[in-house]
Amino acid sequence: MRADRRRNVLAAARILGWTASGVTTRPTRAKSAARMGVTERTVSKCWRALEELGWIACAEVGTTAQYRPSWHRADGNLARTWVLTLPDKNGPRSGDQGRKVPHRIIGPGPALASHRTPESSPRPGSLVEVRSTPRSGFPQPKKLTDEGGRRESAWFLRAGWLLRDVSYAAEHTPDGIPWAMDDPVRHPRAHLRWRLSRWLGTDGVPLPSRSQRQAAARVVVLAEVERRRAERNPGTAPPAVWREAREALRVRRCQPA
């Protein structure tokens, strides 16, 4: 390890220890970078190095205020929570390939995905295996894949819907009222499935889409036009008022300007 990298890692470790409350610590990247005199990216690299060495374990991933519940958004960002640990000096056992090295919690720590060695093990003690994915109370939003969108809309497309009908149904209720929601969607596929379910009838069959409703309304209008046209008598002479208006218009055009 280079001298400057070692210096930054030790400085980040000291800040983690200073800000610790029991065995947990939650320093922010901005404050750590200001104290160390480096960038926030360097702080993240130092934390990653300490985590790989086994001195800290991530117990709660942080999130920004945008993805926190509405009653916590005024509190700002949520910093990442670390647990102070001691690396296992013996290293991973034969069955630990592909998994992180077990850590020993310094004192009573939070309930992580723990692994306690049996009493008959030659390495007794309370070892905590850090989970591959830290717990997150505020997961970051996912993206709707093309495959997920096709699977959720397949039942409606087989019923004669168009792609624009699916997009309209995802943003409006069957009554034509737009959905009022400005929060980011964390699970877009489940969110799309829930909104499209409003367009299903009691028997589970999709309701007529917007384009189908418009086509049906147009058929009714054209039928009414044809009915009125059929009721009209083509041999009926125009009324006298029409002739008087025509004559008045002709006289007016003949008058000099």
MOKAQUI-V728122 format. One record per residue. N is the residue number from 0. SS is DSSP state (helix for helix, strand for strand, loop for the rest). Layout:
n | ss
N | SS
N | SS
This chain:
n | ss
0 | loop
1 | loop
2 | helix
3 | helix
4 | helix
5 | helix
6 | helix
7 | helix
8 | helix
9 | helix
10 | helix
11 | helix
12 | helix
13 | helix
14 | helix
15 | helix
16 | helix
17 | helix
18 | loop
19 | strand
20 | strand
21 | loop
22 | loop
23 | strand
24 | strand
25 | loop
26 | loop
27 | loop
28 | helix
29 | helix
30 | helix
31 | helix
32 | helix
33 | helix
34 | helix
35 | helix
36 | loop
37 | loop
38 | loop
39 | helix
40 | helix
41 | helix
42 | helix
43 | helix
44 | helix
45 | helix
46 | helix
47 | helix
48 | helix
49 | helix
50 | helix
51 | helix
52 | helix
53 | loop
54 | loop
55 | strand
56 | strand
57 | strand
58 | strand
59 | strand
60 | loop
61 | loop
62 | strand
63 | loop
64 | helix
65 | helix
66 | helix
67 | loop
68 | loop
69 | loop
70 | loop
71 | loop
72 | helix
73 | helix
74 | helix
75 | loop
76 | loop
77 | strand
78 | loop
79 | loop
80 | strand
81 | strand
82 | strand
83 | strand
84 | strand
85 | strand
86 | strand
87 | loop
88 | loop
89 | loop
90 | loop
91 | loop
92 | loop
93 | helix
94 | helix
95 | helix
96 | loop
97 | loop
98 | loop
99 | loop
100 | loop
101 | loop
102 | strand
103 | strand
104 | strand
105 | loop
106 | loop
107 | loop
108 | loop
109 | loop
110 | loop
111 | loop
112 | loop
113 | loop
114 | strand
115 | strand
116 | loop
117 | loop
118 | loop
119 | loop
120 | loop
121 | loop
122 | loop
123 | loop
124 | loop
125 | strand
126 | strand
127 | strand
128 | loop
129 | loop
130 | loop
131 | loop
132 | loop
133 | loop
134 | strand
135 | loop
136 | loop
137 | loop
138 | loop
139 | loop
140 | loop
141 | loop
142 | loop
143 | loop
144 | loop
145 | helix
146 | helix
147 | helix
148 | helix
149 | helix
150 | helix
151 | helix
152 | helix
153 | helix
154 | helix
155 | helix
156 | helix
157 | helix
158 | loop
159 | loop
160 | loop
161 | loop
162 | helix
163 | helix
164 | helix
165 | helix
166 | helix
167 | helix
168 | helix
169 | helix
170 | helix
171 | strand
172 | loop
173 | loop
174 | loop
175 | loop
176 | loop
177 | strand
178 | loop
179 | loop
180 | loop
181 | loop
182 | loop
183 | loop
184 | loop
185 | loop
186 | loop
187 | helix
188 | helix
189 | helix
190 | helix
191 | helix
192 | helix
193 | helix
194 | helix
195 | helix
196 | helix
197 | loop
198 | loop
199 | strand
200 | loop
201 | loop
202 | loop
203 | loop
204 | loop
205 | strand
206 | loop
207 | loop
208 | loop
209 | helix
210 | helix
211 | helix
212 | helix
213 | helix
214 | helix
215 | helix
216 | helix
217 | helix
218 | helix
219 | helix
220 | helix
221 | helix
222 | helix
223 | helix
224 | helix
225 | helix
226 | helix
227 | helix
228 | helix
229 | helix
230 | helix
231 | loop
232 | loop
233 | loop
234 | loop
235 | loop
236 | loop
237 | loop
238 | loop
239 | helix
240 | helix
241 | helix
242 | helix
243 | helix
244 | helix
245 | helix
246 | helix
247 | helix
248 | helix
249 | helix
250 | helix
251 | helix
252 | helix
253 | helix
254 | loop
255 | loop
256 | loop
